Amino acid sequence: MPNGMLVRIFCLLSAYFGVAYATGCYRCVSKEDSLDPITRIQIRNQIDTFFVPVEARSPGCSQTIDEDTPNVELQLCSVFPYCVTLMPNVPNSTYVVRGCFELTLRSNLRENQALREAPGCFLIKSRPGVPANSTLNYIVCICEGDYCNYEPIPHFEDISYMDPRKPIQRLANHNGTLQFILVFRASHNP
């Protein structure tokens, strides 16, 4: 059954049984070809950041997506109106995971108020898994609205943590590159 048909059936059932709200997101994971073997292991061993939708592998997941992109699924999200695009903080990688906020991110991130306050991109520090291994940091871009996670991977350099005590830090797009948002306070000297 085509994905578009599932969306229509959901809408018809919602209209029949009562008002329901759902946001649609693109769901896929790209192939791991752009990753070295150690990075692949780090992604597979992470247990605190995201779920990998292995059945939705798509060679086009890291590009601009539309309803005709092969092997990309349409996913309905009923808890939060957000979609996510997630990638490891590894420059020149084309590995990306896309999906619903509540179905892609692990519970510790879904419950984080900073991620739900305002859409945008964040640098997220992953914790070591079992067995203990070095971890990756991930860039998670959150958007609001139907199928808003269609854009290609944003450009970024290797982003180091400004404050290692904060596991989540907001990023900004400056001149086409994701960077930290720096806030400077002017000192007042009487």
mmCIF file of the C-alpha atoms, coordinates in Angstrom:
data_MODEL
# 
_entry.id   MODEL 
# 
loop_
_atom_site.group_PDB 
_atom_site.id 
_atom_site.type_symbol 
_atom_site.label_atom_id 
_atom_site.label_alt_id 
_atom_site.label_comp_id 
_atom_site.label_asym_id 
_atom_site.label_entity_id 
_atom_site.label_seq_id 
_atom_site.pdbx_PDB_ins_code 
_atom_site.Cartn_x 
_atom_site.Cartn_y 
_atom_site.Cartn_z 
_atom_site.occupancy 
_atom_site.B_iso_or_equiv 
_atom_site.pdbx_formal_charge 
_atom_site.auth_seq_id 
_atom_site.auth_comp_id 
_atom_site.auth_asym_id 
_atom_site.auth_atom_id 
_atom_site.pdbx_PDB_model_num 
ATOM 1   C CA . MET A 1 1   ? 0.000   0.000  0.000  1.00 0.00 ? 1   MET A CA 1 
ATOM 2   C CA . PRO A 1 2   ? 1.562   3.375  -0.956 1.00 0.00 ? 2   PRO A CA 1 
ATOM 3   C CA . ASN A 1 3   ? 2.418   5.770  1.882  1.00 0.00 ? 3   ASN A CA 1 
ATOM 4   C CA . GLY A 1 4   ? 0.093   8.446  0.500  1.00 0.00 ? 4   GLY A CA 1 
ATOM 5   C CA . MET A 1 5   ? -2.786  5.975  0.766  1.00 0.00 ? 5   MET A CA 1 
ATOM 6   C CA . LEU A 1 6   ? -2.005  5.380  4.466  1.00 0.00 ? 6   LEU A CA 1 
ATOM 7   C CA . VAL A 1 7   ? -2.153  9.114  5.151  1.00 0.00 ? 7   VAL A CA 1 
ATOM 8   C CA . ARG A 1 8   ? -5.549  9.350  3.402  1.00 0.00 ? 8   ARG A CA 1 
ATOM 9   C CA . ILE A 1 9   ? -6.907  6.385  5.372  1.00 0.00 ? 9   ILE A CA 1 
ATOM 10  C CA . PHE A 1 10  ? -5.719  7.954  8.641  1.00 0.00 ? 10  PHE A CA 1 
ATOM 11  C CA . CYS A 1 11  ? -7.418  11.244 7.752  1.00 0.00 ? 11  CYS A CA 1 
ATOM 12  C CA . LEU A 1 12  ? -10.682 9.481  6.876  1.00 0.00 ? 12  LEU A CA 1 
ATOM 13  C CA . LEU A 1 13  ? -10.652 7.481  10.114 1.00 0.00 ? 13  LEU A CA 1 
ATOM 14  C CA . SER A 1 14  ? -9.867  10.615 12.121 1.00 0.00 ? 14  SER A CA 1 
ATOM 15  C CA . ALA A 1 15  ? -12.785 12.439 10.516 1.00 0.00 ? 15  ALA A CA 1 
ATOM 16  C CA . TYR A 1 16  ? -15.116 9.516  11.249 1.00 0.00 ? 16  TYR A CA 1 
ATOM 17  C CA . PHE A 1 17  ? -14.070 8.846  14.869 1.00 0.00 ? 17  PHE A CA 1 
ATOM 18  C CA . GLY A 1 18  ? -13.369 12.403 15.936 1.00 0.00 ? 18  GLY A CA 1 
ATOM 19  C CA . VAL A 1 19  ? -10.888 15.161 15.556 1.00 0.00 ? 19  VAL A CA 1 
ATOM 20  C CA . ALA A 1 20  ? -7.287  14.038 15.717 1.00 0.00 ? 20  ALA A CA 1 
ATOM 21  C CA . TYR A 1 21  ? -4.154  15.976 15.006 1.00 0.00 ? 21  TYR A CA 1 
ATOM 22  C CA . ALA A 1 22  ? -1.077  14.467 13.463 1.00 0.00 ? 22  ALA A CA 1 
ATOM 23  C CA . THR A 1 23  ? 2.002   15.883 11.800 1.00 0.00 ? 23  THR A CA 1 
ATOM 24  C CA . GLY A 1 24  ? 3.559   14.070 8.869  1.00 0.00 ? 24  GLY A CA 1 
ATOM 25  C CA . CYS A 1 25  ? 7.331   13.615 8.643  1.00 0.00 ? 25  CYS A CA 1 
ATOM 26  C CA . TYR A 1 26  ? 9.685   11.939 6.203  1.00 0.00 ? 26  TYR A CA 1 
ATOM 27  C CA . ARG A 1 27  ? 11.282  8.836  7.722  1.00 0.00 ? 27  ARG A CA 1 
ATOM 28  C CA . CYS A 1 28  ? 14.522  7.296  6.470  1.00 0.00 ? 28  CYS A CA 1 
ATOM 29  C CA . VAL A 1 29  ? 18.132  6.519  7.262  1.00 0.00 ? 29  VAL A CA 1 
ATOM 30  C CA . SER A 1 30  ? 20.955  6.863  4.772  1.00 0.00 ? 30  SER A CA 1 
ATOM 31  C CA . LYS A 1 31  ? 23.532  4.215  4.051  1.00 0.00 ? 31  LYS A CA 1 
ATOM 32  C CA . GLU A 1 32  ? 26.681  4.189  6.157  1.00 0.00 ? 32  GLU A CA 1 
ATOM 33  C CA . ASP A 1 33  ? 29.034  4.361  3.161  1.00 0.00 ? 33  ASP A CA 1 
ATOM 34  C CA . SER A 1 34  ? 30.444  7.763  4.130  1.00 0.00 ? 34  SER A CA 1 
ATOM 35  C CA . LEU A 1 35  ? 31.447  6.583  7.616  1.00 0.00 ? 35  LEU A CA 1 
ATOM 36  C CA . ASP A 1 36  ? 34.658  4.887  8.679  1.00 0.00 ? 36  ASP A CA 1 
ATOM 37  C CA . PRO A 1 37  ? 34.311  1.524  10.512 1.00 0.00 ? 37  PRO A CA 1 
ATOM 38  C CA . ILE A 1 38  ? 34.862  3.009  13.984 1.00 0.00 ? 38  ILE A CA 1 
ATOM 39  C CA . THR A 1 39  ? 32.169  5.651  13.456 1.00 0.00 ? 39  THR A CA 1 
ATOM 40  C CA . ARG A 1 40  ? 29.747  2.958  12.262 1.00 0.00 ? 40  ARG A CA 1 
ATOM 41  C CA . ILE A 1 41  ? 30.322  1.028  15.489 1.00 0.00 ? 41  ILE A CA 1 
ATOM 42  C CA . GLN A 1 42  ? 29.837  4.181  17.568 1.00 0.00 ? 42  GLN A CA 1 
ATOM 43  C CA . ILE A 1 43  ? 26.480  4.856  15.881 1.00 0.00 ? 43  ILE A CA 1 
ATOM 44  C CA . ARG A 1 44  ? 25.317  1.267  16.294 1.00 0.00 ? 44  ARG A CA 1 
ATOM 45  C CA . ASN A 1 45  ? 26.313  1.224  19.989 1.00 0.00 ? 45  ASN A CA 1 
ATOM 46  C CA . GLN A 1 46  ? 24.686  4.512  21.009 1.00 0.00 ? 46  GLN A CA 1 
ATOM 47  C CA . ILE A 1 47  ? 21.724  3.884  23.291 1.00 0.00 ? 47  ILE A CA 1 
ATOM 48  C CA . ASP A 1 48  ? 20.762  7.356  24.478 1.00 0.00 ? 48  ASP A CA 1 
ATOM 49  C CA . THR A 1 49  ? 20.209  9.538  21.423 1.00 0.00 ? 49  THR A CA 1 
ATOM 50  C CA . PHE A 1 50  ? 18.065  8.018  18.666 1.00 0.00 ? 50  PHE A CA 1 
ATOM 51  C CA . PHE A 1 51  ? 16.459  4.948  17.143 1.00 0.00 ? 51  PHE A CA 1 
ATOM 52  C CA . VAL A 1 52  ? 17.722  3.816  13.735 1.00 0.00 ? 52  VAL A CA 1 
ATOM 53  C CA . PRO A 1 53  ? 14.867  2.973  11.317 1.00 0.00 ? 53  PRO A CA 1 
ATOM 54  C CA . VAL A 1 54  ? 16.820  0.164  9.613  1.00 0.00 ? 54  VAL A CA 1 
ATOM 55  C CA . GLU A 1 55  ? 13.859  -0.847 7.445  1.00 0.00 ? 55  GLU A CA 1 
ATOM 56  C CA . ALA A 1 56  ? 13.744  2.631  5.883  1.00 0.00 ? 56  ALA A CA 1 
ATOM 57  C CA . ARG A 1 57  ? 17.249  2.748  4.350  1.00 0.00 ? 57  ARG A CA 1 
ATOM 58  C CA . SER A 1 58  ? 17.368  5.150  1.441  1.00 0.00 ? 58  SER A CA 1 
ATOM 59  C CA . PRO A 1 59  ? 20.306  6.282  -0.697 1.00 0.00 ? 59  PRO A CA 1 
ATOM 60  C CA . GLY A 1 60  ? 18.534  9.634  -1.106 1.00 0.00 ? 60  GLY A CA 1 
ATOM 61  C CA . CYS A 1 61  ? 17.961  10.314 2.603  1.00 0.00 ? 61  CYS A CA 1 
ATOM 62  C CA . SER A 1 62  ? 20.789  12.868 2.841  1.00 0.00 ? 62  SER A CA 1 
ATOM 63  C CA . GLN A 1 63  ? 19.533  14.869 -0.158 1.00 0.00 ? 63  GLN A CA 1 
ATOM 64  C CA . THR A 1 64  ? 16.462  17.074 -0.571 1.00 0.00 ? 64  THR A CA 1 
ATOM 65  C CA . ILE A 1 65  ? 13.461  14.785 -0.101 1.00 0.00 ? 65  ILE A CA 1 
ATOM 66  C CA . ASP A 1 66  ? 10.043  14.692 -1.691 1.00 0.00 ? 66  ASP A CA 1 
ATOM 67  C CA . GLU A 1 67  ? 7.305   12.076 -1.865 1.00 0.00 ? 67  GLU A CA 1 
ATOM 68  C CA . ASP A 1 68  ? 9.018   10.422 -4.850 1.00 0.00 ? 68  ASP A CA 1 
ATOM 69  C CA . THR A 1 69  ? 12.395  9.818  -3.162 1.00 0.00 ? 69  THR A CA 1 
ATOM 70  C CA . PRO A 1 70  ? 12.957  6.019  -3.179 1.00 0.00 ? 70  PRO A CA 1 
ATOM 71  C CA . ASN A 1 71  ? 12.626  4.112  0.115  1.00 0.00 ? 71  ASN A CA 1 
ATOM 72  C CA . VAL A 1 72  ? 11.544  7.163  2.110  1.00 0.00 ? 72  VAL A CA 1 
ATOM 73  C CA . GLU A 1 73  ? 8.518   6.534  4.294  1.00 0.00 ? 73  GLU A CA 1 
ATOM 74  C CA . LEU A 1 74  ? 5.856   8.956  5.460  1.00 0.00 ? 74  LEU A CA 1 
ATOM 75  C CA . GLN A 1 75  ? 5.421   8.842  9.226  1.00 0.00 ? 75  GLN A CA 1 
ATOM 76  C CA . LEU A 1 76  ? 2.543   10.260 11.286 1.00 0.00 ? 76  LEU A CA 1 
ATOM 77  C CA . CYS A 1 77  ? 3.394   11.907 14.602 1.00 0.00 ? 77  CYS A CA 1 
ATOM 78  C CA . SER A 1 78  ? 0.559   12.390 17.075 1.00 0.00 ? 78  SER A CA 1 
ATOM 79  C CA . VAL A 1 79  ? 2.352   13.562 20.227 1.00 0.00 ? 79  VAL A CA 1 
ATOM 80  C CA . PHE A 1 80  ? 4.501   16.492 19.053 1.00 0.00 ? 80  PHE A CA 1 
ATOM 81  C CA . PRO A 1 81  ? 4.173   18.559 15.855 1.00 0.00 ? 81  PRO A CA 1 
ATOM 82  C CA . TYR A 1 82  ? 7.919   18.255 15.185 1.00 0.00 ? 82  TYR A CA 1 
ATOM 83  C CA . CYS A 1 83  ? 10.085  16.410 12.670 1.00 0.00 ? 83  CYS A CA 1 
ATOM 84  C CA . VAL A 1 84  ? 13.816  15.786 13.082 1.00 0.00 ? 84  VAL A CA 1 
ATOM 85  C CA . THR A 1 85  ? 16.888  15.468 10.904 1.00 0.00 ? 85  THR A CA 1 
ATOM 86  C CA . LEU A 1 86  ? 19.807  13.948 12.813 1.00 0.00 ? 86  LEU A CA 1 
ATOM 87  C CA . MET A 1 87  ? 23.423  13.468 11.738 1.00 0.00 ? 87  MET A CA 1 
ATOM 88  C CA . PRO A 1 88  ? 26.704  12.660 13.500 1.00 0.00 ? 88  PRO A CA 1 
ATOM 89  C CA . ASN A 1 89  ? 29.045  15.581 14.115 1.00 0.00 ? 89  ASN A CA 1 
ATOM 90  C CA . VAL A 1 90  ? 31.405  14.198 11.481 1.00 0.00 ? 90  VAL A CA 1 
ATOM 91  C CA . PRO A 1 91  ? 32.308  16.623 8.669  1.00 0.00 ? 91  PRO A CA 1 
ATOM 92  C CA . ASN A 1 92  ? 31.750  15.359 5.118  1.00 0.00 ? 92  ASN A CA 1 
ATOM 93  C CA . SER A 1 93  ? 29.496  12.557 6.341  1.00 0.00 ? 93  SER A CA 1 
ATOM 94  C CA . THR A 1 94  ? 26.270  11.963 4.446  1.00 0.00 ? 94  THR A CA 1 
ATOM 95  C CA . TYR A 1 95  ? 24.773  9.750  7.172  1.00 0.00 ? 95  TYR A CA 1 
ATOM 96  C CA . VAL A 1 96  ? 21.398  11.079 8.301  1.00 0.00 ? 96  VAL A CA 1 
ATOM 97  C CA . VAL A 1 97  ? 18.308  9.846  10.151 1.00 0.00 ? 97  VAL A CA 1 
ATOM 98  C CA . ARG A 1 98  ? 14.919  11.516 9.610  1.00 0.00 ? 98  ARG A CA 1 
ATOM 99  C CA . GLY A 1 99  ? 11.579  11.009 11.309 1.00 0.00 ? 99  GLY A CA 1 
ATOM 100 C CA . CYS A 1 100 ? 9.089   12.136 13.943 1.00 0.00 ? 100 CYS A CA 1 
ATOM 101 C CA . PHE A 1 101 ? 10.387  13.843 17.062 1.00 0.00 ? 101 PHE A CA 1 
ATOM 102 C CA . GLU A 1 102 ? 8.723   11.322 19.393 1.00 0.00 ? 102 GLU A CA 1 
ATOM 103 C CA . LEU A 1 103 ? 9.588   8.231  17.346 1.00 0.00 ? 103 LEU A CA 1 
ATOM 104 C CA . THR A 1 104 ? 13.195  9.053  16.424 1.00 0.00 ? 104 THR A CA 1 
ATOM 105 C CA . LEU A 1 105 ? 14.677  10.584 19.575 1.00 0.00 ? 105 LEU A CA 1 
ATOM 106 C CA . ARG A 1 106 ? 15.133  8.575  22.771 1.00 0.00 ? 106 ARG A CA 1 
ATOM 107 C CA . SER A 1 107 ? 12.987  9.476  25.803 1.00 0.00 ? 107 SER A CA 1 
ATOM 108 C CA . ASN A 1 108 ? 15.662  11.505 27.609 1.00 0.00 ? 108 ASN A CA 1 
ATOM 109 C CA . LEU A 1 109 ? 15.761  13.881 24.619 1.00 0.00 ? 109 LEU A CA 1 
ATOM 110 C CA . ARG A 1 110 ? 12.009  13.921 23.951 1.00 0.00 ? 110 ARG A CA 1 
ATOM 111 C CA . GLU A 1 111 ? 11.477  15.077 27.529 1.00 0.00 ? 111 GLU A CA 1 
ATOM 112 C CA . ASN A 1 112 ? 14.062  17.860 27.293 1.00 0.00 ? 112 ASN A CA 1 
ATOM 113 C CA . GLN A 1 113 ? 12.252  21.197 27.326 1.00 0.00 ? 113 GLN A CA 1 
ATOM 114 C CA . ALA A 1 114 ? 15.028  23.025 25.438 1.00 0.00 ? 114 ALA A CA 1 
ATOM 115 C CA . LEU A 1 115 ? 14.432  20.836 22.379 1.00 0.00 ? 115 LEU A CA 1 
ATOM 116 C CA . ARG A 1 116 ? 10.676  21.437 22.462 1.00 0.00 ? 116 ARG A CA 1 
ATOM 117 C CA . GLU A 1 117 ? 10.685  25.201 23.079 1.00 0.00 ? 117 GLU A CA 1 
ATOM 118 C CA . ALA A 1 118 ? 11.726  26.429 19.661 1.00 0.00 ? 118 ALA A CA 1 
ATOM 119 C CA . PRO A 1 119 ? 12.633  24.604 16.471 1.00 0.00 ? 119 PRO A CA 1 
ATOM 120 C CA . GLY A 1 120 ? 16.248  24.813 15.387 1.00 0.00 ? 120 GLY A CA 1 
ATOM 121 C CA . CYS A 1 121 ? 19.492  22.851 15.374 1.00 0.00 ? 121 CYS A CA 1 
ATOM 122 C CA . PHE A 1 122 ? 21.282  21.538 18.440 1.00 0.00 ? 122 PHE A CA 1 
ATOM 123 C CA . LEU A 1 123 ? 24.564  19.815 19.241 1.00 0.00 ? 123 LEU A CA 1 
ATOM 124 C CA . ILE A 1 124 ? 23.841  16.823 21.483 1.00 0.00 ? 124 ILE A CA 1 
ATOM 125 C CA . LYS A 1 125 ? 26.465  14.992 23.495 1.00 0.00 ? 125 LYS A CA 1 
ATOM 126 C CA . SER A 1 126 ? 25.920  11.232 23.556 1.00 0.00 ? 126 SER A CA 1 
ATOM 127 C CA . ARG A 1 127 ? 26.856  9.165  26.602 1.00 0.00 ? 127 ARG A CA 1 
ATOM 128 C CA . PRO A 1 128 ? 29.013  6.040  26.366 1.00 0.00 ? 128 PRO A CA 1 
ATOM 129 C CA . GLY A 1 129 ? 27.053  2.873  25.694 1.00 0.00 ? 129 GLY A CA 1 
ATOM 130 C CA . VAL A 1 130 ? 27.709  -0.678 26.811 1.00 0.00 ? 130 VAL A CA 1 
ATOM 131 C CA . PRO A 1 131 ? 30.399  -1.782 26.355 1.00 0.00 ? 131 PRO A CA 1 
ATOM 132 C CA . ALA A 1 132 ? 31.962  1.564  27.151 1.00 0.00 ? 132 ALA A CA 1 
ATOM 133 C CA . ASN A 1 133 ? 33.181  3.143  23.944 1.00 0.00 ? 133 ASN A CA 1 
ATOM 134 C CA . SER A 1 134 ? 34.042  6.594  22.783 1.00 0.00 ? 134 SER A CA 1 
ATOM 135 C CA . THR A 1 135 ? 30.930  8.448  21.770 1.00 0.00 ? 135 THR A CA 1 
ATOM 136 C CA . LEU A 1 136 ? 29.911  10.744 18.994 1.00 0.00 ? 136 LEU A CA 1 
ATOM 137 C CA . ASN A 1 137 ? 28.191  14.064 19.240 1.00 0.00 ? 137 ASN A CA 1 
ATOM 138 C CA . TYR A 1 138 ? 25.135  14.523 17.055 1.00 0.00 ? 138 TYR A CA 1 
ATOM 139 C CA . ILE A 1 139 ? 23.545  17.467 15.317 1.00 0.00 ? 139 ILE A CA 1 
ATOM 140 C CA . VAL A 1 140 ? 19.757  17.367 15.593 1.00 0.00 ? 140 VAL A CA 1 
ATOM 141 C CA . CYS A 1 141 ? 17.663  19.807 13.581 1.00 0.00 ? 141 CYS A CA 1 
ATOM 142 C CA . ILE A 1 142 ? 14.043  20.091 14.711 1.00 0.00 ? 142 ILE A CA 1 
ATOM 143 C CA . CYS A 1 143 ? 11.354  21.683 12.568 1.00 0.00 ? 143 CYS A CA 1 
ATOM 144 C CA . GLU A 1 144 ? 7.621   22.198 13.024 1.00 0.00 ? 144 GLU A CA 1 
ATOM 145 C CA . GLY A 1 145 ? 4.955   21.299 10.478 1.00 0.00 ? 145 GLY A CA 1 
ATOM 146 C CA . ASP A 1 146 ? 4.067   18.673 7.928  1.00 0.00 ? 146 ASP A CA 1 
ATOM 147 C CA . TYR A 1 147 ? 7.045   17.154 6.110  1.00 0.00 ? 147 TYR A CA 1 
ATOM 148 C CA . CYS A 1 148 ? 9.319   20.025 7.145  1.00 0.00 ? 148 CYS A CA 1 
ATOM 149 C CA . ASN A 1 149 ? 12.339  17.676 7.387  1.00 0.00 ? 149 ASN A CA 1 
ATOM 150 C CA . TYR A 1 150 ? 12.850  17.545 3.613  1.00 0.00 ? 150 TYR A CA 1 
ATOM 151 C CA . GLU A 1 151 ? 15.948  19.758 3.346  1.00 0.00 ? 151 GLU A CA 1 
ATOM 152 C CA . PRO A 1 152 ? 19.449  18.384 2.664  1.00 0.00 ? 152 PRO A CA 1 
ATOM 153 C CA . ILE A 1 153 ? 21.977  18.077 5.481  1.00 0.00 ? 153 ILE A CA 1 
ATOM 154 C CA . PRO A 1 154 ? 23.056  21.556 6.610  1.00 0.00 ? 154 PRO A CA 1 
ATOM 155 C CA . HIS A 1 155 ? 26.718  22.426 6.140  1.00 0.00 ? 155 HIS A CA 1 
ATOM 156 C CA . PHE A 1 156 ? 28.850  22.337 9.283  1.00 0.00 ? 156 PHE A CA 1 
ATOM 157 C CA . GLU A 1 157 ? 32.448  22.086 10.361 1.00 0.00 ? 157 GLU A CA 1 
ATOM 158 C CA . ASP A 1 158 ? 33.521  19.789 13.206 1.00 0.00 ? 158 ASP A CA 1 
ATOM 159 C CA . ILE A 1 159 ? 31.830  21.544 16.111 1.00 0.00 ? 159 ILE A CA 1 
ATOM 160 C CA . SER A 1 160 ? 33.567  21.274 19.488 1.00 0.00 ? 160 SER A CA 1 
ATOM 161 C CA . TYR A 1 161 ? 31.667  21.815 22.711 1.00 0.00 ? 161 TYR A CA 1 
ATOM 162 C CA . MET A 1 162 ? 31.874  25.306 24.139 1.00 0.00 ? 162 MET A CA 1 
ATOM 163 C CA . ASP A 1 163 ? 30.684  24.106 27.561 1.00 0.00 ? 163 ASP A CA 1 
ATOM 164 C CA . PRO A 1 164 ? 31.284  20.364 28.077 1.00 0.00 ? 164 PRO A CA 1 
ATOM 165 C CA . ARG A 1 165 ? 28.956  20.373 31.119 1.00 0.00 ? 165 ARG A CA 1 
ATOM 166 C CA . LYS A 1 166 ? 25.931  21.110 28.915 1.00 0.00 ? 166 LYS A CA 1 
ATOM 167 C CA . PRO A 1 167 ? 24.831  18.015 26.967 1.00 0.00 ? 167 PRO A CA 1 
ATOM 168 C CA . ILE A 1 168 ? 22.609  20.059 24.612 1.00 0.00 ? 168 ILE A CA 1 
ATOM 169 C CA . GLN A 1 169 ? 23.678  23.312 22.977 1.00 0.00 ? 169 GLN A CA 1 
ATOM 170 C CA . ARG A 1 170 ? 21.769  25.386 20.434 1.00 0.00 ? 170 ARG A CA 1 
ATOM 171 C CA . LEU A 1 171 ? 23.351  26.076 17.035 1.00 0.00 ? 171 LEU A CA 1 
ATOM 172 C CA . ALA A 1 172 ? 22.678  28.833 14.516 1.00 0.00 ? 172 ALA A CA 1 
ATOM 173 C CA . ASN A 1 173 ? 23.061  28.979 10.760 1.00 0.00 ? 173 ASN A CA 1 
ATOM 174 C CA . HIS A 1 174 ? 25.591  31.727 10.077 1.00 0.00 ? 174 HIS A CA 1 
ATOM 175 C CA . ASN A 1 175 ? 26.658  32.362 6.470  1.00 0.00 ? 175 ASN A CA 1 
ATOM 176 C CA . GLY A 1 176 ? 25.388  28.919 5.454  1.00 0.00 ? 176 GLY A CA 1 
ATOM 177 C CA . THR A 1 177 ? 27.244  26.992 8.187  1.00 0.00 ? 177 THR A CA 1 
ATOM 178 C CA . LEU A 1 178 ? 25.933  25.687 11.518 1.00 0.00 ? 178 LEU A CA 1 
ATOM 179 C CA . GLN A 1 179 ? 27.784  27.263 14.440 1.00 0.00 ? 179 GLN A CA 1 
ATOM 180 C CA . PHE A 1 180 ? 27.324  27.893 18.157 1.00 0.00 ? 180 PHE A CA 1 
ATOM 181 C CA . ILE A 1 181 ? 25.195  30.814 19.207 1.00 0.00 ? 181 ILE A CA 1 
ATOM 182 C CA . LEU A 1 182 ? 27.465  33.018 21.249 1.00 0.00 ? 182 LEU A CA 1 
ATOM 183 C CA . VAL A 1 183 ? 25.902  35.495 23.622 1.00 0.00 ? 183 VAL A CA 1 
ATOM 184 C CA . PHE A 1 184 ? 28.084  38.354 24.758 1.00 0.00 ? 184 PHE A CA 1 
ATOM 185 C CA . ARG A 1 185 ? 27.005  40.600 27.588 1.00 0.00 ? 185 ARG A CA 1 
ATOM 186 C CA . ALA A 1 186 ? 28.226  44.126 27.601 1.00 0.00 ? 186 ALA A CA 1 
ATOM 187 C CA . SER A 1 187 ? 29.766  44.992 30.911 1.00 0.00 ? 187 SER A CA 1 
ATOM 188 C CA . HIS A 1 188 ? 28.659  48.188 32.510 1.00 0.00 ? 188 HIS A CA 1 
ATOM 189 C CA . ASN A 1 189 ? 31.455  50.142 34.128 1.00 0.00 ? 189 ASN A CA 1 
ATOM 190 C CA . PRO A 1 190 ? 30.259  53.253 35.980 1.00 0.00 ? 190 PRO A CA 1 
# 
